[in-house]
Every structure is written in structure tokens, then in C-alpha cells.
Amino acid sequence: MPTKTDRKDLLDIGQNCAALRTRMAARGVTRAYDAALRPLGIKITQFTLLVTAKYEAELSIGDMADFLAMERSTLTRNLKLLAEMGLIEMRKGSAPRTKVPVITPKGDALLTKAIPVWRDAQARLTAHMGKTRWKEARTLLTDLSLVPG
């Protein structure tokens, strides 16, 4: 027979659940970057994929998913949207049956416009937290991204 949920347990979860707190923070940060990038017609998730496609040229979809700690199906859907927007194109990779997202000239031009916008949003976030707290948070977030599943 199930027992009654203890309010102390619920309060503990609300105050201390790492998953809840990191997801809340991620949503808040995402809203801020999305608002900054909205005039360019992209979201922060799309921006980071363009950056990755440009910086990590020849990275297969599977390797890109691993690199970004994303589900492959989620990445594939996002890359399809970027391809429909003309910002990337999918090319055959060097390994059999692999595809590589490659930034197009249109995507590169958008990325050139978006980087200063990102820098401004990043500066606001850093100012909000303070440089020391941001450096600490960055280290903690990196550590959290490496938690075994």
C-alpha cells in the first residue's frame, strides 16, 4: 500500500534536485540567448550547431551528437531544419554511410552576424553573475556534464 507523500521530501526535491535546478537554469539562459538572437531568425541551439559545424569540420552526425552530448535523433531533426533554412548542407562523410553537416556560405554569413550578438548576450550573463562566479559556474557545469549515466 503506497504511503502518503511527505511534504519534507517534496521540499527537499524542490530545493536540492540537481536535475531540476540545472534544467531551470538552462531554460533561463536559453531564453536570454534566444531573445538576443531572435532578430537574426535563429535560436541558441541553432547557433551552437552552426558554430560546431564550422569549427569541427568533417564531424559526422554521430560524432557531433557525442561531442555536444545530444541525442542523435534530436540533432538530426535540428540539422534538418538548418538545412531547410539553407544554413548547412549534408555531405557524405569519409566513412561509409556517414553524413557530415557542412556550413553553407549563407550559414557562414549568418554566423558572422550572430557572433557579436552572442558576445553581447554572453557579456550580459557574465556581468549578471560576475566574472569569478561565472568561471566557477562554468567549471561546475562542465563537471555536471560528465556525470555517468
Disulfide bonds with the S-S distance in Angstrom:
none
